[in-house]
Amino acid sequence: MATRREPLALRLKRLRDAVGLTQQELANRAGLSISAVVQIEGGRKNDPRLSTLHALALGLGVPVTELIVSLEEGTPETAPKRRGKKA
């Protein structure tokens, strides 16, 4: 089974859709502006603050790790890709 990296924007949209919230509803629940949610979900803000991710996770009712861990080997999204062993 091949693994892939799921960008934060797609992960946020997938989680939001799974709980049946609009972007505005998520923003309200998270105490964030609609602009912040739109920018993150649209891929225009790829490095939000941890406090923003925490607020989104609370709004979605999921652990913050659902937002910050990629599907690839369960590694944090910001972790560098492994390139093979050095000799």
Backbone torsions as a table, in degrees:
resi	resn	phi	psi	omega
1	MET	NA	123.8	-178.7
2	ALA	-77.5	143.8	176.1
3	THR	-103.0	158.0	178.0
4	ARG	-145.1	157.5	175.9
5	ARG	-89.9	130.3	177.0
6	GLU	-103.6	115.4	179.9
7	PRO	-60.0	153.4	179.5
8	LEU	-53.6	-41.7	-178.3
9	ALA	-57.3	-46.7	-179.8
10	LEU	-69.9	-38.5	179.8
11	ARG	-62.9	-43.8	179.6
12	LEU	-63.4	-45.4	179.5
13	LYS	-62.7	-43.4	179.9
14	ARG	-60.7	-45.3	-179.5
15	LEU	-67.8	-39.4	179.5
16	ARG	-64.9	-45.2	177.8
17	ASP	-62.2	-37.4	-177.9
18	ALA	-63.3	-31.7	178.9
19	VAL	-97.5	0.6	173.7
20	GLY	73.3	35.9	179.4
21	LEU	-106.1	147.7	169.2
22	THR	-82.1	168.4	176.4
23	GLN	-60.5	-40.1	179.8
24	GLN	-64.8	-42.3	179.0
25	GLU	-63.4	-41.4	177.6
26	LEU	-64.2	-44.2	179.0
27	ALA	-57.9	-44.8	179.8
28	ASN	-62.5	-47.2	179.9
29	ARG	-62.6	-36.8	-176.6
30	ALA	-85.4	-10.7	-177.1
31	GLY	71.9	30.2	-179.6
32	LEU	-116.0	167.2	175.5
33	SER	-77.9	152.7	175.5
34	ILE	-60.6	-34.5	179.2
35	SER	-59.3	-41.9	179.9
36	ALA	-62.5	-45.2	180.0
37	VAL	-64.2	-45.2	-179.8
38	VAL	-61.2	-43.3	-179.2
39	GLN	-65.2	-42.7	-179.3
40	ILE	-68.6	-47.4	-178.3
41	GLU	-68.7	-27.1	178.3
42	GLY	-83.5	-1.8	177.8
43	GLY	80.6	8.7	-179.9
44	ARG	-87.2	-13.3	176.3
45	LYS	-131.5	98.0	-174.6
46	ASN	-93.1	-8.7	-175.9
47	ASP	-131.4	60.3	179.8
48	PRO	-66.7	158.8	178.0
49	ARG	-64.5	154.6	177.7
50	LEU	-59.8	-36.5	179.0
51	SER	-63.6	-33.7	176.8
52	THR	-69.8	-43.0	177.9
53	LEU	-63.2	-39.4	178.4
54	HIS	-62.8	-44.6	178.9
55	ALA	-62.3	-42.1	178.0
56	LEU	-62.8	-43.5	179.9
57	ALA	-61.3	-43.2	177.4
58	LEU	-62.2	-43.1	178.8
59	GLY	-62.7	-32.6	179.4
60	LEU	-86.1	-18.0	-177.2
61	GLY	74.9	33.9	179.6
62	VAL	-127.9	160.1	174.1
63	PRO	-66.6	148.2	-179.2
64	VAL	-59.3	-26.7	178.6
65	THR	-62.1	-24.2	176.6
66	GLU	-62.8	-27.4	-180.0
67	LEU	-91.5	-29.4	-171.9
68	ILE	-104.1	-6.3	180.0
69	VAL	-104.0	128.7	179.8
70	SER	-79.0	167.6	177.8
71	LEU	-76.8	-17.1	-178.2
72	GLU	-78.9	104.7	175.9
73	GLU	57.0	18.0	179.0
74	GLY	63.2	29.1	-179.3
75	THR	-94.5	151.4	175.8
76	PRO	-57.8	144.6	-176.3
77	GLU	-58.1	-30.0	-176.7
78	THR	-85.1	-5.5	-179.1
79	ALA	-67.0	138.6	178.7
80	PRO	-67.7	149.4	177.8
81	LYS	-70.5	144.2	177.9
82	ARG	-78.6	136.5	-175.2
83	ARG	-110.2	17.4	-174.9
84	GLY	91.5	162.1	-174.1
85	LYS	-78.4	143.4	173.3
86	LYS	-86.1	142.6	-179.6
87	ALA	-83.9	NA	NA
